[in-house]
Amino acid sequence: MQLGTRWSVGDDTPPRIPSVVVAAIRAVEAEYADRDTSAWRWTLTWLEGKPVVELDEGTVIWYNSVEDTATTTHPDDSDDDD
């Protein structure tokens, strides 16, 4: 069983997160560098043995272990063309 954890934006990531996910986390944090994120936290959960990381404002980072890639979805991302 793998337990998740939470940590504040800008803090060190848990050590078992793949480097591509860490890079995606840092990229998201850089996007919000001009905002006050001092109260925001990341939440790490494990889904089928793979890390899923979610920021309090809704951004989610998914890890693809086959391709060793990370996909980031933002809360304003939408499949709708409205």
mmCIF file of the N, C-alpha and C atoms, coordinates in Angstrom:
data_MODEL
# 
_entry.id   MODEL 
# 
loop_
_atom_site.group_PDB 
_atom_site.id 
_atom_site.type_symbol 
_atom_site.label_atom_id 
_atom_site.label_alt_id 
_atom_site.label_comp_id 
_atom_site.label_asym_id 
_atom_site.label_entity_id 
_atom_site.label_seq_id 
_atom_site.pdbx_PDB_ins_code 
_atom_site.Cartn_x 
_atom_site.Cartn_y 
_atom_site.Cartn_z 
_atom_site.occupancy 
_atom_site.B_iso_or_equiv 
_atom_site.pdbx_formal_charge 
_atom_site.auth_seq_id 
_atom_site.auth_comp_id 
_atom_site.auth_asym_id 
_atom_site.auth_atom_id 
_atom_site.pdbx_PDB_model_num 
ATOM 1   N N  . MET A 1 1  ? 0.843   -1.181 0.000   1.00 0.00 ? 1  MET A N  1 
ATOM 2   C CA . MET A 1 1  ? 0.000   0.000  0.000   1.00 0.00 ? 1  MET A CA 1 
ATOM 3   C C  . MET A 1 1  ? 0.887   1.243  0.000   1.00 0.00 ? 1  MET A C  1 
ATOM 4   N N  . GLN A 1 2  ? 0.569   2.188  -0.845  1.00 0.00 ? 2  GLN A N  1 
ATOM 5   C CA . GLN A 1 2  ? 1.312   3.434  -0.909  1.00 0.00 ? 2  GLN A CA 1 
ATOM 6   C C  . GLN A 1 2  ? 0.444   4.549  -0.360  1.00 0.00 ? 2  GLN A C  1 
ATOM 7   N N  . LEU A 1 3  ? 0.997   5.282  0.574   1.00 0.00 ? 3  LEU A N  1 
ATOM 8   C CA . LEU A 1 3  ? 0.268   6.389  1.168   1.00 0.00 ? 3  LEU A CA 1 
ATOM 9   C C  . LEU A 1 3  ? 0.615   7.678  0.452   1.00 0.00 ? 3  LEU A C  1 
ATOM 10  N N  . GLY A 1 4  ? -0.367  8.532  0.319   1.00 0.00 ? 4  GLY A N  1 
ATOM 11  C CA . GLY A 1 4  ? -0.142  9.841  -0.267  1.00 0.00 ? 4  GLY A CA 1 
ATOM 12  C C  . GLY A 1 4  ? 0.346   10.818 0.787   1.00 0.00 ? 4  GLY A C  1 
ATOM 13  N N  . THR A 1 5  ? 0.504   12.046 0.375   1.00 0.00 ? 5  THR A N  1 
ATOM 14  C CA . THR A 1 5  ? 0.961   13.087 1.282   1.00 0.00 ? 5  THR A CA 1 
ATOM 15  C C  . THR A 1 5  ? 0.573   14.445 0.723   1.00 0.00 ? 5  THR A C  1 
ATOM 16  N N  . ARG A 1 6  ? 0.781   15.480 1.521   1.00 0.00 ? 6  ARG A N  1 
ATOM 17  C CA . ARG A 1 6  ? 0.555   16.854 1.076   1.00 0.00 ? 6  ARG A CA 1 
ATOM 18  C C  . ARG A 1 6  ? 1.788   17.671 1.400   1.00 0.00 ? 6  ARG A C  1 
ATOM 19  N N  . TRP A 1 7  ? 2.045   18.681 0.564   1.00 0.00 ? 7  TRP A N  1 
ATOM 20  C CA . TRP A 1 7  ? 3.146   19.599 0.824   1.00 0.00 ? 7  TRP A CA 1 
ATOM 21  C C  . TRP A 1 7  ? 2.824   20.949 0.199   1.00 0.00 ? 7  TRP A C  1 
ATOM 22  N N  . SER A 1 8  ? 3.442   21.983 0.703   1.00 0.00 ? 8  SER A N  1 
ATOM 23  C CA . SER A 1 8  ? 3.180   23.347 0.244   1.00 0.00 ? 8  SER A CA 1 
ATOM 24  C C  . SER A 1 8  ? 3.874   23.627 -1.080  1.00 0.00 ? 8  SER A C  1 
ATOM 25  N N  . VAL A 1 9  ? 3.282   24.526 -1.858  1.00 0.00 ? 9  VAL A N  1 
ATOM 26  C CA . VAL A 1 9  ? 3.886   24.970 -3.113  1.00 0.00 ? 9  VAL A CA 1 
ATOM 27  C C  . VAL A 1 9  ? 5.279   25.508 -2.810  1.00 0.00 ? 9  VAL A C  1 
ATOM 28  N N  . GLY A 1 10 ? 6.258   25.066 -3.589  1.00 0.00 ? 10 GLY A N  1 
ATOM 29  C CA . GLY A 1 10 ? 7.635   25.513 -3.424  1.00 0.00 ? 10 GLY A CA 1 
ATOM 30  C C  . GLY A 1 10 ? 8.480   24.627 -2.532  1.00 0.00 ? 10 GLY A C  1 
ATOM 31  N N  . ASP A 1 11 ? 7.841   23.776 -1.737  1.00 0.00 ? 11 ASP A N  1 
ATOM 32  C CA . ASP A 1 11 ? 8.595   22.864 -0.871  1.00 0.00 ? 11 ASP A CA 1 
ATOM 33  C C  . ASP A 1 11 ? 9.141   21.689 -1.675  1.00 0.00 ? 11 ASP A C  1 
ATOM 34  N N  . ASP A 1 12 ? 10.037  20.931 -1.062  1.00 0.00 ? 12 ASP A N  1 
ATOM 35  C CA . ASP A 1 12 ? 10.571  19.729 -1.697  1.00 0.00 ? 12 ASP A CA 1 
ATOM 36  C C  . ASP A 1 12 ? 9.450   18.723 -1.933  1.00 0.00 ? 12 ASP A C  1 
ATOM 37  N N  . THR A 1 13 ? 9.533   18.031 -3.060  1.00 0.00 ? 13 THR A N  1 
ATOM 38  C CA . THR A 1 13 ? 8.551   16.994 -3.375  1.00 0.00 ? 13 THR A CA 1 
ATOM 39  C C  . THR A 1 13 ? 8.944   15.698 -2.670  1.00 0.00 ? 13 THR A C  1 
ATOM 40  N N  . PRO A 1 14 ? 7.985   14.807 -2.470  1.00 0.00 ? 14 PRO A N  1 
ATOM 41  C CA . PRO A 1 14 ? 8.316   13.499 -1.902  1.00 0.00 ? 14 PRO A CA 1 
ATOM 42  C C  . PRO A 1 14 ? 9.343   12.786 -2.792  1.00 0.00 ? 14 PRO A C  1 
ATOM 43  N N  . PRO A 1 15 ? 10.230  12.030 -2.217  1.00 0.00 ? 15 PRO A N  1 
ATOM 44  C CA . PRO A 1 15 ? 11.345  11.445 -2.982  1.00 0.00 ? 15 PRO A CA 1 
ATOM 45  C C  . PRO A 1 15 ? 10.956  10.397 -4.017  1.00 0.00 ? 15 PRO A C  1 
ATOM 46  N N  . ARG A 1 16 ? 9.816   9.743  -3.901  1.00 0.00 ? 16 ARG A N  1 
ATOM 47  C CA . ARG A 1 16 ? 9.470   8.664  -4.828  1.00 0.00 ? 16 ARG A CA 1 
ATOM 48  C C  . ARG A 1 16 ? 8.753   9.137  -6.078  1.00 0.00 ? 16 ARG A C  1 
ATOM 49  N N  . ILE A 1 17 ? 8.546   10.427 -6.223  1.00 0.00 ? 17 ILE A N  1 
ATOM 50  C CA . ILE A 1 17 ? 7.881   10.943 -7.417  1.00 0.00 ? 17 ILE A CA 1 
ATOM 51  C C  . ILE A 1 17 ? 8.873   10.955 -8.585  1.00 0.00 ? 17 ILE A C  1 
ATOM 52  N N  . PRO A 1 18 ? 8.494   10.425 -9.748  1.00 0.00 ? 18 PRO A N  1 
ATOM 53  C CA . PRO A 1 18 ? 9.387   10.422 -10.919 1.00 0.00 ? 18 PRO A CA 1 
ATOM 54  C C  . PRO A 1 18 ? 9.815   11.840 -11.308 1.00 0.00 ? 18 PRO A C  1 
ATOM 55  N N  . SER A 1 19 ? 11.007  11.952 -11.866 1.00 0.00 ? 19 SER A N  1 
ATOM 56  C CA . SER A 1 19 ? 11.571  13.263 -12.201 1.00 0.00 ? 19 SER A CA 1 
ATOM 57  C C  . SER A 1 19 ? 10.720  14.046 -13.191 1.00 0.00 ? 19 SER A C  1 
ATOM 58  N N  . VAL A 1 20 ? 10.037  13.371 -14.123 1.00 0.00 ? 20 VAL A N  1 
ATOM 59  C CA . VAL A 1 20 ? 9.190   14.102 -15.072 1.00 0.00 ? 20 VAL A CA 1 
ATOM 60  C C  . VAL A 1 20 ? 7.987   14.732 -14.375 1.00 0.00 ? 20 VAL A C  1 
ATOM 61  N N  . VAL A 1 21 ? 7.512   14.097 -13.316 1.00 0.00 ? 21 VAL A N  1 
ATOM 62  C CA . VAL A 1 21 ? 6.408   14.662 -12.538 1.00 0.00 ? 21 VAL A CA 1 
ATOM 63  C C  . VAL A 1 21 ? 6.912   15.849 -11.723 1.00 0.00 ? 21 VAL A C  1 
ATOM 64  N N  . VAL A 1 22 ? 8.093   15.724 -11.156 1.00 0.00 ? 22 VAL A N  1 
ATOM 65  C CA . VAL A 1 22 ? 8.688   16.846 -10.419 1.00 0.00 ? 22 VAL A CA 1 
ATOM 66  C C  . VAL A 1 22 ? 8.868   18.040 -11.354 1.00 0.00 ? 22 VAL A C  1 
ATOM 67  N N  . ALA A 1 23 ? 9.336   17.793 -12.566 1.00 0.00 ? 23 ALA A N  1 
ATOM 68  C CA . ALA A 1 23 ? 9.503   18.877 -13.538 1.00 0.00 ? 23 ALA A CA 1 
ATOM 69  C C  . ALA A 1 23 ? 8.158   19.524 -13.863 1.00 0.00 ? 23 ALA A C  1 
ATOM 70  N N  . ALA A 1 24 ? 7.107   18.725 -13.988 1.00 0.00 ? 24 ALA A N  1 
ATOM 71  C CA . ALA A 1 24 ? 5.776   19.265 -14.256 1.00 0.00 ? 24 ALA A CA 1 
ATOM 72  C C  . ALA A 1 24 ? 5.272   20.098 -13.072 1.00 0.00 ? 24 ALA A C  1 
ATOM 73  N N  . ILE A 1 25 ? 5.543   19.645 -11.863 1.00 0.00 ? 25 ILE A N  1 
ATOM 74  C CA . ILE A 1 25 ? 5.168   20.396 -10.665 1.00 0.00 ? 25 ILE A CA 1 
ATOM 75  C C  . ILE A 1 25 ? 5.861   21.751 -10.667 1.00 0.00 ? 25 ILE A C  1 
ATOM 76  N N  . ARG A 1 26 ? 7.148   21.755 -10.936 1.00 0.00 ? 26 ARG A N  1 
ATOM 77  C CA . ARG A 1 26 ? 7.911   23.011 -10.951 1.00 0.00 ? 26 ARG A CA 1 
ATOM 78  C C  . ARG A 1 26 ? 7.424   23.944 -12.063 1.00 0.00 ? 26 ARG A C  1 
ATOM 79  N N  . ALA A 1 27 ? 7.029   23.383 -13.201 1.00 0.00 ? 27 ALA A N  1 
ATOM 80  C CA . ALA A 1 27 ? 6.507   24.205 -14.301 1.00 0.00 ? 27 ALA A CA 1 
ATOM 81  C C  . ALA A 1 27 ? 5.192   24.868 -13.901 1.00 0.00 ? 27 ALA A C  1 
ATOM 82  N N  . VAL A 1 28 ? 4.325   24.125 -13.227 1.00 0.00 ? 28 VAL A N  1 
ATOM 83  C CA . VAL A 1 28 ? 3.058   24.704 -12.760 1.00 0.00 ? 28 VAL A CA 1 
ATOM 84  C C  . VAL A 1 28 ? 3.331   25.795 -11.738 1.00 0.00 ? 28 VAL A C  1 
ATOM 85  N N  . GLU A 1 29 ? 4.235   25.524 -10.810 1.00 0.00 ? 29 GLU A N  1 
ATOM 86  C CA . GLU A 1 29 ? 4.567   26.533 -9.806  1.00 0.00 ? 29 GLU A CA 1 
ATOM 87  C C  . GLU A 1 29 ? 5.118   27.797 -10.458 1.00 0.00 ? 29 GLU A C  1 
ATOM 88  N N  . ALA A 1 30 ? 5.902   27.644 -11.520 1.00 0.00 ? 30 ALA A N  1 
ATOM 89  C CA . ALA A 1 30 ? 6.441   28.810 -12.234 1.00 0.00 ? 30 ALA A CA 1 
ATOM 90  C C  . ALA A 1 30 ? 5.324   29.613 -12.898 1.00 0.00 ? 30 ALA A C  1 
ATOM 91  N N  . GLU A 1 31 ? 4.281   28.924 -13.382 1.00 0.00 ? 31 GLU A N  1 
ATOM 92  C CA . GLU A 1 31 ? 3.139   29.616 -13.987 1.00 0.00 ? 31 GLU A CA 1 
ATOM 93  C C  . GLU A 1 31 ? 2.444   30.535 -12.989 1.00 0.00 ? 31 GLU A C  1 
ATOM 94  N N  . TYR A 1 32 ? 2.482   30.165 -11.730 1.00 0.00 ? 32 TYR A N  1 
ATOM 95  C CA . TYR A 1 32 ? 1.799   30.931 -10.688 1.00 0.00 ? 32 TYR A CA 1 
ATOM 96  C C  . TYR A 1 32 ? 2.758   31.787 -9.859  1.00 0.00 ? 32 TYR A C  1 
ATOM 97  N N  . ALA A 1 33 ? 3.942   32.027 -10.366 1.00 0.00 ? 33 ALA A N  1 
ATOM 98  C CA . ALA A 1 33 ? 4.957   32.774 -9.613  1.00 0.00 ? 33 ALA A CA 1 
ATOM 99  C C  . ALA A 1 33 ? 4.509   34.179 -9.240  1.00 0.00 ? 33 ALA A C  1 
ATOM 100 N N  . ASP A 1 34 ? 3.616   34.764 -10.023 1.00 0.00 ? 34 ASP A N  1 
ATOM 101 C CA . ASP A 1 34 ? 3.160   36.132 -9.752  1.00 0.00 ? 34 ASP A CA 1 
ATOM 102 C C  . ASP A 1 34 ? 1.927   36.178 -8.841  1.00 0.00 ? 34 ASP A C  1 
ATOM 103 N N  . ARG A 1 35 ? 1.492   35.029 -8.341  1.00 0.00 ? 35 ARG A N  1 
ATOM 104 C CA . ARG A 1 35 ? 0.323   34.961 -7.458  1.00 0.00 ? 35 ARG A CA 1 
ATOM 105 C C  . ARG A 1 35 ? 0.735   34.537 -6.059  1.00 0.00 ? 35 ARG A C  1 
ATOM 106 N N  . ASP A 1 36 ? -0.090  34.854 -5.099  1.00 0.00 ? 36 ASP A N  1 
ATOM 107 C CA . ASP A 1 36 ? 0.154   34.411 -3.730  1.00 0.00 ? 36 ASP A CA 1 
ATOM 108 C C  . ASP A 1 36 ? -0.339  32.978 -3.593  1.00 0.00 ? 36 ASP A C  1 
ATOM 109 N N  . THR A 1 37 ? 0.593   32.050 -3.574  1.00 0.00 ? 37 THR A N  1 
ATOM 110 C CA . THR A 1 37 ? 0.255   30.634 -3.445  1.00 0.00 ? 37 THR A CA 1 
ATOM 111 C C  . THR A 1 37 ? 0.677   30.093 -2.079  1.00 0.00 ? 37 THR A C  1 
ATOM 112 N N  . SER A 1 38 ? 0.906   30.978 -1.141  1.00 0.00 ? 38 SER A N  1 
ATOM 113 C CA . SER A 1 38 ? 1.422   30.563 0.170   1.00 0.00 ? 38 SER A CA 1 
ATOM 114 C C  . SER A 1 38 ? 0.476   29.610 0.904   1.00 0.00 ? 38 SER A C  1 
ATOM 115 N N  . ALA A 1 39 ? -0.803  29.657 0.614   1.00 0.00 ? 39 ALA A N  1 
ATOM 116 C CA . ALA A 1 39 ? -1.757  28.768 1.276   1.00 0.00 ? 39 ALA A CA 1 
ATOM 117 C C  . ALA A 1 39 ? -2.066  27.518 0.447   1.00 0.00 ? 39 ALA A C  1 
ATOM 118 N N  . TRP A 1 40 ? -1.524  27.434 -0.769  1.00 0.00 ? 40 TRP A N  1 
ATOM 119 C CA . TRP A 1 40 ? -1.812  26.301 -1.644  1.00 0.00 ? 40 TRP A CA 1 
ATOM 120 C C  . TRP A 1 40 ? -0.925  25.116 -1.293  1.00 0.00 ? 40 TRP A C  1 
ATOM 121 N N  . ARG A 1 41 ? -1.500  23.929 -1.459  1.00 0.00 ? 41 ARG A N  1 
ATOM 122 C CA . ARG A 1 41 ? -0.749  22.703 -1.202  1.00 0.00 ? 41 ARG A CA 1 
ATOM 123 C C  . ARG A 1 41 ? -0.988  21.703 -2.326  1.00 0.00 ? 41 ARG A C  1 
ATOM 124 N N  . TRP A 1 42 ? 0.000   20.879 -2.526  1.00 0.00 ? 42 TRP A N  1 
ATOM 125 C CA . TRP A 1 42 ? -0.102  19.750 -3.440  1.00 0.00 ? 42 TRP A CA 1 
ATOM 126 C C  . TRP A 1 42 ? -0.589  18.536 -2.663  1.00 0.00 ? 42 TRP A C  1 
ATOM 127 N N  . THR A 1 43 ? -1.369  17.682 -3.313  1.00 0.00 ? 43 THR A N  1 
ATOM 128 C CA . THR A 1 43 ? -1.801  16.415 -2.723  1.00 0.00 ? 43 THR A CA 1 
ATOM 129 C C  . THR A 1 43 ? -1.351  15.292 -3.638  1.00 0.00 ? 43 THR A C  1 
ATOM 130 N N  . LEU A 1 44 ? -0.596  14.364 -3.085  1.00 0.00 ? 44 LEU A N  1 
ATOM 131 C CA . LEU A 1 44 ? -0.128  13.193 -3.822  1.00 0.00 ? 44 LEU A CA 1 
ATOM 132 C C  . LEU A 1 44 ? -0.983  12.002 -3.429  1.00 0.00 ? 44 LEU A C  1 
ATOM 133 N N  . THR A 1 45 ? -1.545  11.345 -4.438  1.00 0.00 ? 45 THR A N  1 
ATOM 134 C CA . THR A 1 45 ? -2.231  10.070 -4.234  1.00 0.00 ? 45 THR A CA 1 
ATOM 135 C C  . THR A 1 45 ? -1.642  9.068  -5.222  1.00 0.00 ? 45 THR A C  1 
ATOM 136 N N  . TRP A 1 46 ? -1.897  7.816  -4.973  1.00 0.00 ? 46 TRP A N  1 
ATOM 137 C CA . TRP A 1 46 ? -1.388  6.761  -5.853  1.00 0.00 ? 46 TRP A CA 1 
ATOM 138 C C  . TRP A 1 46 ? -2.570  6.046  -6.476  1.00 0.00 ? 46 TRP A C  1 
ATOM 139 N N  . LEU A 1 47 ? -2.582  5.972  -7.795  1.00 0.00 ? 47 LEU A N  1 
ATOM 140 C CA . LEU A 1 47 ? -3.635  5.290  -8.533  1.00 0.00 ? 47 LEU A CA 1 
ATOM 141 C C  . LEU A 1 47 ? -2.990  4.175  -9.332  1.00 0.00 ? 47 LEU A C  1 
ATOM 142 N N  . GLU A 1 48 ? -3.311  2.952  -8.985  1.00 0.00 ? 48 GLU A N  1 
ATOM 143 C CA . GLU A 1 48 ? -2.722  1.776  -9.630  1.00 0.00 ? 48 GLU A CA 1 
ATOM 144 C C  . GLU A 1 48 ? -1.198  1.848  -9.616  1.00 0.00 ? 48 GLU A C  1 
ATOM 145 N N  . GLY A 1 49 ? -0.645  2.310  -8.501  1.00 0.00 ? 49 GLY A N  1 
ATOM 146 C CA . GLY A 1 49 ? 0.805   2.367  -8.335  1.00 0.00 ? 49 GLY A CA 1 
ATOM 147 C C  . GLY A 1 49 ? 1.483   3.552  -8.991  1.00 0.00 ? 49 GLY A C  1 
ATOM 148 N N  . LYS A 1 50 ? 0.699   4.443  -9.589  1.00 0.00 ? 50 LYS A N  1 
ATOM 149 C CA . LYS A 1 50 ? 1.271   5.612  -10.261 1.00 0.00 ? 50 LYS A CA 1 
ATOM 150 C C  . LYS A 1 50 ? 0.860   6.880  -9.516  1.00 0.00 ? 50 LYS A C  1 
ATOM 151 N N  . PRO A 1 51 ? 1.777   7.850  -9.421  1.00 0.00 ? 51 PRO A N  1 
ATOM 152 C CA . PRO A 1 51 ? 1.445   9.072  -8.701  1.00 0.00 ? 51 PRO A CA 1 
ATOM 153 C C  . PRO A 1 51 ? 0.482   9.961  -9.482  1.00 0.00 ? 51 PRO A C  1 
ATOM 154 N N  . VAL A 1 52 ? -0.450  10.537 -8.750  1.00 0.00 ? 52 VAL A N  1 
ATOM 155 C CA . VAL A 1 52 ? -1.346  11.568 -9.272  1.00 0.00 ? 52 VAL A CA 1 
ATOM 156 C C  . VAL A 1 52 ? -1.204  12.729 -8.299  1.00 0.00 ? 52 VAL A C  1 
ATOM 157 N N  . VAL A 1 53 ? -0.879  13.897 -8.819  1.00 0.00 ? 53 VAL A N  1 
ATOM 158 C CA . VAL A 1 53 ? -0.609  15.052 -7.975  1.00 0.00 ? 53 VAL A CA 1 
ATOM 159 C C  . VAL A 1 53 ? -1.626  16.145 -8.312  1.00 0.00 ? 53 VAL A C  1 
ATOM 160 N N  . GLU A 1 54 ? -2.279  16.685 -7.274  1.00 0.00 ? 54 GLU A N  1 
ATOM 161 C CA . GLU A 1 54 ? -3.288  17.719 -7.485  1.00 0.00 ? 54 GLU A CA 1 
ATOM 162 C C  . GLU A 1 54 ? -2.988  18.940 -6.629  1.00 0.00 ? 54 GLU A C  1 
ATOM 163 N N  . LEU A 1 55 ? -3.072  20.095 -7.255  1.00 0.00 ? 55 LEU A N  1 
ATOM 164 C CA . LEU A 1 55 ? -2.894  21.365 -6.568  1.00 0.00 ? 55 LEU A CA 1 
ATOM 165 C C  . LEU A 1 55 ? -4.256  21.838 -6.068  1.00 0.00 ? 55 LEU A C  1 
ATOM 166 N N  . ASP A 1 56 ? -4.269  22.547 -4.944  1.00 0.00 ? 56 ASP A N  1 
ATOM 167 C CA . ASP A 1 56 ? -5.530  23.000 -4.353  1.00 0.00 ? 56 ASP A CA 1 
ATOM 168 C C  . ASP A 1 56 ? -6.438  23.725 -5.335  1.00 0.00 ? 56 ASP A C  1 
ATOM 169 N N  . GLU A 1 57 ? -5.876  24.443 -6.306  1.00 0.00 ? 57 GLU A N  1 
ATOM 170 C CA . GLU A 1 57 ? -6.727  25.196 -7.231  1.00 0.00 ? 57 GLU A CA 1 
ATOM 171 C C  . GLU A 1 57 ? -7.277  24.336 -8.364  1.00 0.00 ? 57 GLU A C  1 
ATOM 172 N N  . GLY A 1 58 ? -6.909  23.049 -8.397  1.00 0.00 ? 58 GLY A N  1 
ATOM 173 C CA . GLY A 1 58 ? -7.516  22.133 -9.350  1.00 0.00 ? 58 GLY A CA 1 
ATOM 174 C C  . GLY A 1 58 ? -6.617  21.550 -10.415 1.00 0.00 ? 58 GLY A C  1 
ATOM 175 N N  . THR A 1 59 ? -5.397  22.041 -10.553 1.00 0.00 ? 59 THR A N  1 
ATOM 176 C CA . THR A 1 59 ? -4.471  21.468 -11.526 1.00 0.00 ? 59 THR A CA 1 
ATOM 177 C C  . THR A 1 59 ? -4.122  20.042 -11.102 1.00 0.00 ? 59 THR A C  1 
ATOM 178 N N  . VAL A 1 60 ? -4.122  19.122 -12.074 1.00 0.00 ? 60 VAL A N  1 
ATOM 179 C CA . VAL A 1 60 ? -3.788  17.721 -11.804 1.00 0.00 ? 60 VAL A CA 1 
ATOM 180 C C  . VAL A 1 60 ? -2.667  17.290 -12.740 1.00 0.00 ? 60 VAL A C  1 
ATOM 181 N N  . ILE A 1 61 ? -1.708  16.554 -12.195 1.00 0.00 ? 61 ILE A N  1 
ATOM 182 C CA . ILE A 1 61 ? -0.602  16.002 -12.980 1.00 0.00 ? 61 ILE A CA 1 
ATOM 183 C C  . ILE A 1 61 ? -0.692  14.486 -12.907 1.00 0.00 ? 61 ILE A C  1 
ATOM 184 N N  . TRP A 1 62 ? -0.782  13.867 -14.088 1.00 0.00 ? 62 TRP A N  1 
ATOM 185 C CA . TRP A 1 62 ? -0.894  12.411 -14.220 1.00 0.00 ? 62 TRP A CA 1 
ATOM 186 C C  . TRP A 1 62 ? 0.427   11.868 -14.758 1.00 0.00 ? 62 TRP A C  1 
ATOM 187 N N  . TYR A 1 63 ? 0.855   10.732 -14.261 1.00 0.00 ? 63 TYR A N  1 
ATOM 188 C CA . TYR A 1 63 ? 2.094   10.097 -14.717 1.00 0.00 ? 63 TYR A CA 1 
ATOM 189 C C  . TYR A 1 63 ? 1.787   8.899  -15.597 1.00 0.00 ? 63 TYR A C  1 
ATOM 190 N N  . ASN A 1 64 ? 2.445   8.834  -16.758 1.00 0.00 ? 64 ASN A N  1 
ATOM 191 C CA . ASN A 1 64 ? 2.358   7.694  -17.660 1.00 0.00 ? 64 ASN A CA 1 
ATOM 192 C C  . ASN A 1 64 ? 3.677   6.936  -17.539 1.00 0.00 ? 64 ASN A C  1 
ATOM 193 N N  . SER A 1 65 ? 3.648   5.801  -16.848 1.00 0.00 ? 65 SER A N  1 
ATOM 194 C CA . SER A 1 65 ? 4.880   5.057  -16.595 1.00 0.00 ? 65 SER A CA 1 
ATOM 195 C C  . SER A 1 65 ? 5.420   4.357  -17.838 1.00 0.00 ? 65 SER A C  1 
ATOM 196 N N  . VAL A 1 66 ? 4.559   4.047  -18.799 1.00 0.00 ? 66 VAL A N  1 
ATOM 197 C CA . VAL A 1 66 ? 5.009   3.388  -20.027 1.00 0.00 ? 66 VAL A CA 1 
ATOM 198 C C  . VAL A 1 66 ? 5.882   4.332  -20.845 1.00 0.00 ? 66 VAL A C  1 
ATOM 199 N N  . GLU A 1 67 ? 5.443   5.584  -20.954 1.00 0.00 ? 67 GLU A N  1 
ATOM 200 C CA . GLU A 1 67 ? 6.177   6.574  -21.742 1.00 0.00 ? 67 GLU A CA 1 
ATOM 201 C C  . GLU A 1 67 ? 7.088   7.457  -20.891 1.00 0.00 ? 67 GLU A C  1 
ATOM 202 N N  . ASP A 1 68 ? 7.002   7.307  -19.557 1.00 0.00 ? 68 ASP A N  1 
ATOM 203 C CA . ASP A 1 68 ? 7.732   8.154  -18.607 1.00 0.00 ? 68 ASP A CA 1 
ATOM 204 C C  . ASP A 1 68 ? 7.467   9.633  -18.909 1.00 0.00 ? 68 ASP A C  1 
ATOM 205 N N  . THR A 1 69 ? 6.169   9.964  -18.959 1.00 0.00 ? 69 THR A N  1 
ATOM 206 C CA . THR A 1 69 ? 5.744   11.331 -19.233 1.00 0.00 ? 69 THR A CA 1 
ATOM 207 C C  . THR A 1 69 ? 4.754   11.779 -18.166 1.00 0.00 ? 69 THR A C  1 
ATOM 208 N N  . ALA A 1 70 ? 4.590   13.081 -18.071 1.00 0.00 ? 70 ALA A N  1 
ATOM 209 C CA . ALA A 1 70 ? 3.601   13.659 -17.163 1.00 0.00 ? 70 ALA A CA 1 
ATOM 210 C C  . ALA A 1 70 ? 2.659   14.538 -17.976 1.00 0.00 ? 70 ALA A C  1 
ATOM 211 N N  . THR A 1 71 ? 1.379   14.433 -17.693 1.00 0.00 ? 71 THR A N  1 
ATOM 212 C CA . THR A 1 71 ? 0.362   15.240 -18.358 1.00 0.00 ? 71 THR A CA 1 
ATOM 213 C C  . THR A 1 71 ? -0.288  16.135 -17.316 1.00 0.00 ? 71 THR A C  1 
ATOM 214 N N  . THR A 1 72 ? -0.347  17.418 -17.622 1.00 0.00 ? 72 THR A N  1 
ATOM 215 C CA . THR A 1 72 ? -0.931  18.392 -16.711 1.00 0.00 ? 72 THR A CA 1 
ATOM 216 C C  . THR A 1 72 ? -2.260  18.871 -17.255 1.00 0.00 ? 72 THR A C  1 
ATOM 217 N N  . THR A 1 73 ? -3.289  18.829 -16.416 1.00 0.00 ? 73 THR A N  1 
ATOM 218 C CA . THR A 1 73 ? -4.582  19.399 -16.772 1.00 0.00 ? 73 THR A CA 1 
ATOM 219 C C  . THR A 1 73 ? -4.897  20.502 -15.773 1.00 0.00 ? 73 THR A C  1 
ATOM 220 N N  . HIS A 1 74 ? -5.343  21.630 -16.306 1.00 0.00 ? 74 HIS A N  1 
ATOM 221 C CA . HIS A 1 74 ? -5.700  22.771 -15.479 1.00 0.00 ? 74 HIS A CA 1 
ATOM 222 C C  . HIS A 1 74 ? -7.213  22.824 -15.330 1.00 0.00 ? 74 HIS A C  1 
ATOM 223 N N  . PRO A 1 75 ? -7.701  23.438 -14.259 1.00 0.00 ? 75 PRO A N  1 
ATOM 224 C CA . PRO A 1 75 ? -9.154  23.469 -14.064 1.00 0.00 ? 75 PRO A CA 1 
ATOM 225 C C  . PRO A 1 75 ? -9.892  24.199 -15.175 1.00 0.00 ? 75 PRO A C  1 
ATOM 226 N N  . ASP A 1 76 ? -9.216  25.076 -15.905 1.00 0.00 ? 76 ASP A N  1 
ATOM 227 C CA . ASP A 1 76 ? -9.878  25.784 -16.988 1.00 0.00 ? 76 ASP A CA 1 
ATOM 228 C C  . ASP A 1 76 ? -9.738  25.067 -18.331 1.00 0.00 ? 76 ASP A C  1 
ATOM 229 N N  . ASP A 1 77 ? -9.007  23.936 -18.348 1.00 0.00 ? 77 ASP A N  1 
ATOM 230 C CA . ASP A 1 77 ? -8.920  23.128 -19.566 1.00 0.00 ? 77 ASP A CA 1 
ATOM 231 C C  . ASP A 1 77 ? -10.284 22.494 -19.788 1.00 0.00 ? 77 ASP A C  1 
ATOM 232 N N  . SER A 1 78 ? -10.714 22.505 -21.015 1.00 0.00 ? 78 SER A N  1 
ATOM 233 C CA . SER A 1 78 ? -12.033 21.978 -21.315 1.00 0.00 ? 78 SER A CA 1 
ATOM 234 C C  . SER A 1 78 ? -12.058 21.404 -22.709 1.00 0.00 ? 78 SER A C  1 
ATOM 235 N N  . ASP A 1 79 ? -12.835 20.366 -22.893 1.00 0.00 ? 79 ASP A N  1 
ATOM 236 C CA . ASP A 1 79 ? -13.028 19.808 -24.230 1.00 0.00 ? 79 ASP A CA 1 
ATOM 237 C C  . ASP A 1 79 ? -14.101 20.572 -24.988 1.00 0.00 ? 79 ASP A C  1 
ATOM 238 N N  . ASP A 1 80 ? -14.812 21.444 -24.278 1.00 0.00 ? 80 ASP A N  1 
ATOM 239 C CA . ASP A 1 80 ? -15.868 22.227 -24.919 1.00 0.00 ? 80 ASP A CA 1 
ATOM 240 C C  . ASP A 1 80 ? -15.265 23.348 -25.743 1.00 0.00 ? 80 ASP A C  1 
ATOM 241 N N  . ASP A 1 81 ? -15.872 23.630 -26.876 1.00 0.00 ? 81 ASP A N  1 
ATOM 242 C CA . ASP A 1 81 ? -15.438 24.738 -27.712 1.00 0.00 ? 81 ASP A CA 1 
ATOM 243 C C  . ASP A 1 81 ? -16.317 25.959 -27.522 1.00 0.00 ? 81 ASP A C  1 
ATOM 244 N N  . ASP A 1 82 ? -17.108 25.962 -26.451 1.00 0.00 ? 82 ASP A N  1 
ATOM 245 C CA . ASP A 1 82 ? -18.036 27.084 -26.193 1.00 0.00 ? 82 ASP A CA 1 
ATOM 246 C C  . ASP A 1 82 ? -17.307 28.371 -25.928 1.00 0.00 ? 82 ASP A C  1 
# 
